Amino acid sequence: MENLLSRITIDEDICGGRPTIKGTRITVKTILEYIAAGETITNIVQAYPALTKEDVLASVAFAAKLLEPDFTIKEVA
C-alpha cells in the first residue's frame, strides 16, 4: 500500500492543498466520487487519460489509510 500512497501528493499551491495524484490536478476526492457513483476503473482512466489504474487504486488506498486511528496526513505530504 505504501507504494500506492507515493502517488498521492498534498501541496498547498495545488488544488488548495487537497490530496491529488502526483503530477496532476486531479483530486483524490474526484476519483472517489466517480467510484461512489459506480464508475469502473476503466471508465475513470478513459475520462482522465493522465491517470493510470494504479492512481485510482492509490486514491482508494489513501481513503482507507485516513480511517486508521494512527495515520497522519504528514505521512503523505
C-alpha positions as CSV (number, residue, x, y, z in Angstrom):
1,M,0.0,0.0,0.0
2,E,2.9,2.4,0.7
3,N,3.9,2.2,-2.9
4,L,0.4,3.3,-3.9
5,L,0.5,6.2,-1.4
6,S,3.6,7.6,-3.0
7,R,1.3,8.5,-6.0
8,I,-0.6,11.0,-3.8
9,T,0.7,14.4,-3.0
10,I,-0.5,17.3,-0.9
11,D,0.7,20.8,-1.9
12,E,-0.9,24.0,-0.7
13,D,-0.2,25.5,-4.1
14,I,-2.1,22.8,-6.0
15,C,-5.9,22.5,-5.7
16,G,-5.9,24.4,-2.4
17,G,-3.9,21.7,-0.7
18,R,-6.3,18.9,-1.3
19,P,-4.8,15.5,-1.9
20,T,-4.1,15.0,-5.7
21,I,-2.5,12.4,-7.9
22,K,1.2,13.4,-8.2
23,G,1.9,15.4,-11.4
24,T,-1.8,16.2,-12.0
25,R,-4.5,18.5,-10.7
26,I,-6.9,15.5,-10.3
27,T,-8.0,15.2,-6.7
28,V,-8.5,12.0,-4.7
29,K,-12.0,13.3,-3.9
30,T,-12.8,13.4,-7.6
31,I,-11.7,9.9,-8.2
32,L,-13.6,8.6,-5.1
33,E,-16.8,10.4,-6.2
34,Y,-16.6,8.5,-9.6
35,I,-16.1,5.2,-7.7
36,A,-19.0,6.1,-5.4
37,A,-21.2,6.8,-8.4
38,G,-20.5,3.2,-9.7
39,E,-17.9,4.0,-12.4
40,T,-15.3,1.4,-13.2
41,I,-11.6,2.0,-13.1
42,T,-11.5,1.6,-16.9
43,N,-14.1,4.4,-17.3
44,I,-12.3,6.7,-14.9
45,V,-9.0,6.2,-16.7
46,Q,-10.7,6.8,-20.0
47,A,-12.2,10.0,-18.7
48,Y,-8.9,11.2,-17.3
49,P,-6.1,9.9,-19.6
50,A,-3.4,11.3,-17.3
51,L,-4.5,8.6,-14.7
52,T,-3.5,5.0,-14.5
53,K,-5.2,2.1,-12.8
54,E,-2.6,2.4,-10.0
55,D,-3.6,6.1,-9.5
56,V,-7.2,5.1,-9.0
57,L,-6.2,2.3,-6.6
58,A,-3.9,4.8,-4.8
59,S,-6.9,7.0,-4.2
60,V,-8.8,4.2,-2.6
61,A,-5.8,3.2,-0.5
62,F,-5.4,6.8,0.7
63,A,-9.1,6.9,1.8
64,A,-8.6,3.6,3.6
65,K,-5.5,4.9,5.3
66,L,-7.4,8.0,6.6
67,L,-9.6,5.7,8.6
68,E,-6.7,4.3,10.6
69,P,-6.5,5.8,14.0
70,D,-2.7,6.5,14.0
71,F,-2.5,7.8,10.4
72,T,-1.3,11.4,10.0
73,I,-1.6,13.4,6.8
74,K,2.1,14.3,7.2
75,E,2.8,10.7,6.0
76,V,1.8,11.7,2.5
77,A,2.7,15.4,2.3
